[in-house]
């Protein structure tokens, strides 16, 4: 009877060891998964920072483009006005076209 109890206790101890080994393996697996997830989160943070930097740069480039475009449109309109003034002066529709031309050009 004592031997049977000893054998039963040995089996229980062995089963508990196997269960502990399984749980230890599961914890190790969870730990590795957590570490991998932490690395992925860090990479995502870095990627977000890079994207924010690129976004800022693109917004700045867009503002510069818009300002350049506005300046070019203004210069184009000024050139078109100057061409119109010269055409009017050449047609002789205005009295004293040279004075008229000079007065119009002084606006710019």
Secondary structure, 3 states (H helix, E strand, C coil): CHHHHHHHHHHHHHHHHHHHHHHHHHHHHHHHHHHHHHHHHHHHHHHHHHHHHHHHHHHHHHHHHHHHHHHHHHHHHHHHHHHHHHHHHHHCCCCCHHHHHHHHHHCC
